């Protein structure tokens, strides 16, 4: 999948323009990358098309601590960062971006390859959100 295909998928699913979709992708990517070890975040970035790498922003030290948070806080941070109206809309946006990322990584269930590596580092309730996105 290309950068344009990824952004178009998110834009279509959220029924918004490309600029808004990029803002949402950035917010979700930023929060997701901070839930992963720096090494894993770099592994994910290496599999993204060039234009999406700038939205992923994993240029961090290898030994940085992983910030563990739960679903509600994750969604709240995405809502604030992407300036979404409420947590319901933020959760929908997270699911859409998670699903598009799973497609990009070639993981229909969210449990194959690099998607499994992401899944394995998430808190229990974020794991459920990750899997819910794959089923949607």
Biotite code that builds the C-alpha atoms (Angstrom):
import biotite.structure as struc

atoms = struc.array([
    struc.Atom([0.000, 0.000, 0.000], chain_id="A", res_id=1, res_name="UNK", atom_name="CA", element="C"),
    struc.Atom([1.237, 3.472, -0.829], chain_id="A", res_id=2, res_name="UNK", atom_name="CA", element="C"),
    struc.Atom([1.110, 6.554, 1.372], chain_id="A", res_id=3, res_name="UNK", atom_name="CA", element="C"),
    struc.Atom([-1.732, 7.895, -0.765], chain_id="A", res_id=4, res_name="UNK", atom_name="CA", element="C"),
    struc.Atom([-3.637, 4.624, -0.447], chain_id="A", res_id=5, res_name="UNK", atom_name="CA", element="C"),
    struc.Atom([-3.232, 4.667, 3.322], chain_id="A", res_id=6, res_name="UNK", atom_name="CA", element="C"),
    struc.Atom([-4.362, 8.287, 3.689], chain_id="A", res_id=7, res_name="UNK", atom_name="CA", element="C"),
    struc.Atom([-7.229, 7.698, 1.242], chain_id="A", res_id=8, res_name="UNK", atom_name="CA", element="C"),
    struc.Atom([-8.405, 4.648, 3.224], chain_id="A", res_id=9, res_name="UNK", atom_name="CA", element="C"),
    struc.Atom([-8.437, 6.666, 6.456], chain_id="A", res_id=10, res_name="UNK", atom_name="CA", element="C"),
    struc.Atom([-10.021, 9.677, 4.740], chain_id="A", res_id=11, res_name="UNK", atom_name="CA", element="C"),
    struc.Atom([-12.797, 7.552, 3.188], chain_id="A", res_id=12, res_name="UNK", atom_name="CA", element="C"),
    struc.Atom([-13.531, 5.635, 6.386], chain_id="A", res_id=13, res_name="UNK", atom_name="CA", element="C"),
    struc.Atom([-13.661, 8.811, 8.470], chain_id="A", res_id=14, res_name="UNK", atom_name="CA", element="C"),
    struc.Atom([-15.441, 10.787, 5.719], chain_id="A", res_id=15, res_name="UNK", atom_name="CA", element="C"),
    struc.Atom([-13.001, 13.666, 5.922], chain_id="A", res_id=16, res_name="UNK", atom_name="CA", element="C"),
    struc.Atom([-10.491, 15.417, 3.663], chain_id="A", res_id=17, res_name="UNK", atom_name="CA", element="C"),
    struc.Atom([-6.885, 14.283, 3.286], chain_id="A", res_id=18, res_name="UNK", atom_name="CA", element="C"),
    struc.Atom([-5.477, 17.023, 5.508], chain_id="A", res_id=19, res_name="UNK", atom_name="CA", element="C"),
    struc.Atom([-7.795, 16.033, 8.350], chain_id="A", res_id=20, res_name="UNK", atom_name="CA", element="C"),
    struc.Atom([-6.976, 12.356, 7.805], chain_id="A", res_id=21, res_name="UNK", atom_name="CA", element="C"),
    struc.Atom([-3.251, 13.114, 8.055], chain_id="A", res_id=22, res_name="UNK", atom_name="CA", element="C"),
    struc.Atom([-3.852, 14.953, 11.326], chain_id="A", res_id=23, res_name="UNK", atom_name="CA", element="C"),
    struc.Atom([-5.704, 11.956, 12.745], chain_id="A", res_id=24, res_name="UNK", atom_name="CA", element="C"),
    struc.Atom([-3.050, 9.523, 11.478], chain_id="A", res_id=25, res_name="UNK", atom_name="CA", element="C"),
    struc.Atom([-0.327, 11.615, 13.109], chain_id="A", res_id=26, res_name="UNK", atom_name="CA", element="C"),
    struc.Atom([-2.186, 11.653, 16.451], chain_id="A", res_id=27, res_name="UNK", atom_name="CA", element="C"),
    struc.Atom([-2.773, 7.882, 16.453], chain_id="A", res_id=28, res_name="UNK", atom_name="CA", element="C"),
    struc.Atom([0.735, 7.066, 15.202], chain_id="A", res_id=29, res_name="UNK", atom_name="CA", element="C"),
    struc.Atom([2.303, 9.283, 17.847], chain_id="A", res_id=30, res_name="UNK", atom_name="CA", element="C"),
    struc.Atom([0.395, 7.656, 20.685], chain_id="A", res_id=31, res_name="UNK", atom_name="CA", element="C"),
    struc.Atom([0.914, 4.151, 19.314], chain_id="A", res_id=32, res_name="UNK", atom_name="CA", element="C"),
    struc.Atom([4.650, 4.607, 18.788], chain_id="A", res_id=33, res_name="UNK", atom_name="CA", element="C"),
    struc.Atom([5.011, 5.737, 22.420], chain_id="A", res_id=34, res_name="UNK", atom_name="CA", element="C"),
    struc.Atom([3.429, 2.461, 23.580], chain_id="A", res_id=35, res_name="UNK", atom_name="CA", element="C"),
    struc.Atom([6.203, 0.515, 21.840], chain_id="A", res_id=36, res_name="UNK", atom_name="CA", element="C"),
    struc.Atom([9.861, 0.113, 22.613], chain_id="A", res_id=37, res_name="UNK", atom_name="CA", element="C"),
    struc.Atom([11.999, 2.470, 20.565], chain_id="A", res_id=38, res_name="UNK", atom_name="CA", element="C"),
    struc.Atom([13.426, -0.515, 18.685], chain_id="A", res_id=39, res_name="UNK", atom_name="CA", element="C"),
    struc.Atom([9.946, -1.784, 17.775], chain_id="A", res_id=40, res_name="UNK", atom_name="CA", element="C"),
    struc.Atom([8.800, 1.717, 16.805], chain_id="A", res_id=41, res_name="UNK", atom_name="CA", element="C"),
    struc.Atom([11.808, 1.925, 14.472], chain_id="A", res_id=42, res_name="UNK", atom_name="CA", element="C"),
    struc.Atom([10.930, -1.509, 13.023], chain_id="A", res_id=43, res_name="UNK", atom_name="CA", element="C"),
    struc.Atom([7.404, -0.306, 12.248], chain_id="A", res_id=44, res_name="UNK", atom_name="CA", element="C"),
    struc.Atom([8.723, 2.913, 10.721], chain_id="A", res_id=45, res_name="UNK", atom_name="CA", element="C"),
    struc.Atom([11.019, 0.931, 8.449], chain_id="A", res_id=46, res_name="UNK", atom_name="CA", element="C"),
    struc.Atom([7.972, -0.756, 6.892], chain_id="A", res_id=47, res_name="UNK", atom_name="CA", element="C"),
    struc.Atom([6.061, 2.455, 6.214], chain_id="A", res_id=48, res_name="UNK", atom_name="CA", element="C"),
    struc.Atom([6.104, 4.328, 2.900], chain_id="A", res_id=49, res_name="UNK", atom_name="CA", element="C"),
    struc.Atom([8.325, 7.433, 3.071], chain_id="A", res_id=50, res_name="UNK", atom_name="CA", element="C"),
    struc.Atom([5.460, 9.913, 3.511], chain_id="A", res_id=51, res_name="UNK", atom_name="CA", element="C"),
    struc.Atom([3.995, 7.978, 6.429], chain_id="A", res_id=52, res_name="UNK", atom_name="CA", element="C"),
    struc.Atom([7.356, 7.788, 8.193], chain_id="A", res_id=53, res_name="UNK", atom_name="CA", element="C"),
    struc.Atom([7.156, 11.528, 8.854], chain_id="A", res_id=54, res_name="UNK", atom_name="CA", element="C"),
    struc.Atom([3.770, 10.989, 10.518], chain_id="A", res_id=55, res_name="UNK", atom_name="CA", element="C"),
    struc.Atom([5.090, 8.074, 12.600], chain_id="A", res_id=56, res_name="UNK", atom_name="CA", element="C"),
    struc.Atom([7.932, 10.137, 14.126], chain_id="A", res_id=57, res_name="UNK", atom_name="CA", element="C"),
    struc.Atom([9.960, 7.432, 15.867], chain_id="A", res_id=58, res_name="UNK", atom_name="CA", element="C"),
    struc.Atom([13.237, 9.341, 16.042], chain_id="A", res_id=59, res_name="UNK", atom_name="CA", element="C"),
    struc.Atom([13.883, 8.572, 19.670], chain_id="A", res_id=60, res_name="UNK", atom_name="CA", element="C"),
    struc.Atom([16.601, 7.061, 21.784], chain_id="A", res_id=61, res_name="UNK", atom_name="CA", element="C"),
    struc.Atom([16.769, 3.282, 21.843], chain_id="A", res_id=62, res_name="UNK", atom_name="CA", element="C"),
    struc.Atom([16.702, 3.143, 25.661], chain_id="A", res_id=63, res_name="UNK", atom_name="CA", element="C"),
    struc.Atom([13.684, 5.416, 26.208], chain_id="A", res_id=64, res_name="UNK", atom_name="CA", element="C"),
    struc.Atom([11.066, 3.979, 28.560], chain_id="A", res_id=65, res_name="UNK", atom_name="CA", element="C"),
    struc.Atom([7.775, 2.725, 27.165], chain_id="A", res_id=66, res_name="UNK", atom_name="CA", element="C"),
    struc.Atom([4.866, 4.733, 28.504], chain_id="A", res_id=67, res_name="UNK", atom_name="CA", element="C"),
    struc.Atom([2.130, 2.282, 29.468], chain_id="A", res_id=68, res_name="UNK", atom_name="CA", element="C"),
    struc.Atom([-1.369, 3.736, 29.431], chain_id="A", res_id=69, res_name="UNK", atom_name="CA", element="C"),
    struc.Atom([-4.823, 2.259, 29.105], chain_id="A", res_id=70, res_name="UNK", atom_name="CA", element="C"),
    struc.Atom([-7.487, 2.549, 26.449], chain_id="A", res_id=71, res_name="UNK", atom_name="CA", element="C"),
    struc.Atom([-9.379, 5.544, 27.869], chain_id="A", res_id=72, res_name="UNK", atom_name="CA", element="C"),
    struc.Atom([-6.231, 7.629, 28.246], chain_id="A", res_id=73, res_name="UNK", atom_name="CA", element="C"),
    struc.Atom([-4.979, 6.593, 24.798], chain_id="A", res_id=74, res_name="UNK", atom_name="CA", element="C"),
    struc.Atom([-8.283, 7.628, 23.224], chain_id="A", res_id=75, res_name="UNK", atom_name="CA", element="C"),
    struc.Atom([-8.344, 10.861, 25.229], chain_id="A", res_id=76, res_name="UNK", atom_name="CA", element="C"),
    struc.Atom([-4.857, 11.789, 24.053], chain_id="A", res_id=77, res_name="UNK", atom_name="CA", element="C"),
    struc.Atom([-5.793, 11.112, 20.437], chain_id="A", res_id=78, res_name="UNK", atom_name="CA", element="C"),
    struc.Atom([-8.953, 13.201, 20.887], chain_id="A", res_id=79, res_name="UNK", atom_name="CA", element="C"),
    struc.Atom([-6.951, 16.138, 22.224], chain_id="A", res_id=80, res_name="UNK", atom_name="CA", element="C"),
    struc.Atom([-4.127, 15.878, 19.718], chain_id="A", res_id=81, res_name="UNK", atom_name="CA", element="C"),
    struc.Atom([-6.403, 15.498, 16.692], chain_id="A", res_id=82, res_name="UNK", atom_name="CA", element="C"),
    struc.Atom([-8.956, 17.985, 18.091], chain_id="A", res_id=83, res_name="UNK", atom_name="CA", element="C"),
    struc.Atom([-11.848, 15.551, 17.823], chain_id="A", res_id=84, res_name="UNK", atom_name="CA", element="C"),
    struc.Atom([-15.232, 16.416, 19.334], chain_id="A", res_id=85, res_name="UNK", atom_name="CA", element="C"),
    struc.Atom([-15.528, 13.503, 21.787], chain_id="A", res_id=86, res_name="UNK", atom_name="CA", element="C"),
    struc.Atom([-14.076, 10.173, 22.870], chain_id="A", res_id=87, res_name="UNK", atom_name="CA", element="C"),
    struc.Atom([-16.516, 8.225, 20.690], chain_id="A", res_id=88, res_name="UNK", atom_name="CA", element="C"),
    struc.Atom([-15.199, 9.931, 17.563], chain_id="A", res_id=89, res_name="UNK", atom_name="CA", element="C"),
    struc.Atom([-11.618, 9.500, 18.789], chain_id="A", res_id=90, res_name="UNK", atom_name="CA", element="C"),
    struc.Atom([-12.129, 5.772, 19.319], chain_id="A", res_id=91, res_name="UNK", atom_name="CA", element="C"),
    struc.Atom([-13.599, 5.446, 15.832], chain_id="A", res_id=92, res_name="UNK", atom_name="CA", element="C"),
    struc.Atom([-10.564, 7.277, 14.437], chain_id="A", res_id=93, res_name="UNK", atom_name="CA", element="C"),
    struc.Atom([-8.176, 4.994, 16.345], chain_id="A", res_id=94, res_name="UNK", atom_name="CA", element="C"),
    struc.Atom([-9.904, 1.895, 14.981], chain_id="A", res_id=95, res_name="UNK", atom_name="CA", element="C"),
    struc.Atom([-9.754, 3.231, 11.420], chain_id="A", res_id=96, res_name="UNK", atom_name="CA", element="C"),
    struc.Atom([-6.039, 4.036, 11.638], chain_id="A", res_id=97, res_name="UNK", atom_name="CA", element="C"),
    struc.Atom([-5.250, 0.738, 13.388], chain_id="A", res_id=98, res_name="UNK", atom_name="CA", element="C"),
    struc.Atom([-7.127, -1.163, 10.645], chain_id="A", res_id=99, res_name="UNK", atom_name="CA", element="C"),
    struc.Atom([-5.328, 0.741, 7.864], chain_id="A", res_id=100, res_name="UNK", atom_name="CA", element="C"),
    struc.Atom([-1.976, 0.061, 9.548], chain_id="A", res_id=101, res_name="UNK", atom_name="CA", element="C"),
    struc.Atom([-2.815, -3.634, 9.815], chain_id="A", res_id=102, res_name="UNK", atom_name="CA", element="C"),
    struc.Atom([-3.677, -3.665, 6.087], chain_id="A", res_id=103, res_name="UNK", atom_name="CA", element="C"),
    struc.Atom([-0.422, -1.908, 5.263], chain_id="A", res_id=104, res_name="UNK", atom_name="CA", element="C"),
    struc.Atom([1.525, -4.458, 7.315], chain_id="A", res_id=105, res_name="UNK", atom_name="CA", element="C"),
    struc.Atom([-0.243, -7.328, 5.545], chain_id="A", res_id=106, res_name="UNK", atom_name="CA", element="C"),
    struc.Atom([-2.068, -8.533, 8.638], chain_id="A", res_id=107, res_name="UNK", atom_name="CA", element="C"),
    struc.Atom([-5.782, -9.260, 8.153], chain_id="A", res_id=108, res_name="UNK", atom_name="CA", element="C"),
    struc.Atom([-6.273, -10.318, 11.780], chain_id="A", res_id=109, res_name="UNK", atom_name="CA", element="C"),
    struc.Atom([-3.853, -7.872, 13.420], chain_id="A", res_id=110, res_name="UNK", atom_name="CA", element="C"),
    struc.Atom([-1.783, -10.824, 14.643], chain_id="A", res_id=111, res_name="UNK", atom_name="CA", element="C"),
    struc.Atom([0.639, -11.559, 11.812], chain_id="A", res_id=112, res_name="UNK", atom_name="CA", element="C"),
    struc.Atom([4.199, -10.373, 11.279], chain_id="A", res_id=113, res_name="UNK", atom_name="CA", element="C"),
    struc.Atom([4.954, -6.816, 12.351], chain_id="A", res_id=114, res_name="UNK", atom_name="CA", element="C"),
    struc.Atom([1.343, -6.352, 13.483], chain_id="A", res_id=115, res_name="UNK", atom_name="CA", element="C"),
    struc.Atom([1.909, -9.173, 16.000], chain_id="A", res_id=116, res_name="UNK", atom_name="CA", element="C"),
    struc.Atom([4.987, -7.351, 17.292], chain_id="A", res_id=117, res_name="UNK", atom_name="CA", element="C"),
    struc.Atom([2.873, -4.232, 17.873], chain_id="A", res_id=118, res_name="UNK", atom_name="CA", element="C"),
    struc.Atom([0.034, -6.233, 19.438], chain_id="A", res_id=119, res_name="UNK", atom_name="CA", element="C"),
    struc.Atom([2.392, -8.017, 21.837], chain_id="A", res_id=120, res_name="UNK", atom_name="CA", element="C"),
    struc.Atom([3.603, -4.721, 23.338], chain_id="A", res_id=121, res_name="UNK", atom_name="CA", element="C"),
    struc.Atom([0.198, -3.165, 24.002], chain_id="A", res_id=122, res_name="UNK", atom_name="CA", element="C"),
    struc.Atom([-1.653, -3.170, 27.316], chain_id="A", res_id=123, res_name="UNK", atom_name="CA", element="C"),
    struc.Atom([-4.526, -5.666, 27.568], chain_id="A", res_id=124, res_name="UNK", atom_name="CA", element="C"),
    struc.Atom([-7.283, -3.155, 26.794], chain_id="A", res_id=125, res_name="UNK", atom_name="CA", element="C"),
    struc.Atom([-5.331, -1.638, 23.888], chain_id="A", res_id=126, res_name="UNK", atom_name="CA", element="C"),
    struc.Atom([-4.788, -5.160, 22.550], chain_id="A", res_id=127, res_name="UNK", atom_name="CA", element="C"),
    struc.Atom([-8.569, -5.537, 22.467], chain_id="A", res_id=128, res_name="UNK", atom_name="CA", element="C"),
    struc.Atom([-8.936, -2.241, 20.589], chain_id="A", res_id=129, res_name="UNK", atom_name="CA", element="C"),
    struc.Atom([-6.250, -3.416, 18.116], chain_id="A", res_id=130, res_name="UNK", atom_name="CA", element="C"),
    struc.Atom([-8.130, -6.688, 17.529], chain_id="A", res_id=131, res_name="UNK", atom_name="CA", element="C"),
    struc.Atom([-11.509, -4.938, 17.304], chain_id="A", res_id=132, res_name="UNK", atom_name="CA", element="C"),
    struc.Atom([-10.090, -2.756, 14.533], chain_id="A", res_id=133, res_name="UNK", atom_name="CA", element="C"),
    struc.Atom([-9.093, -5.844, 12.554], chain_id="A", res_id=134, res_name="UNK", atom_name="CA", element="C"),
    struc.Atom([-12.630, -7.250, 12.827], chain_id="A", res_id=135, res_name="UNK", atom_name="CA", element="C"),
    struc.Atom([-14.373, -4.049, 11.780], chain_id="A", res_id=136, res_name="UNK", atom_name="CA", element="C"),
])
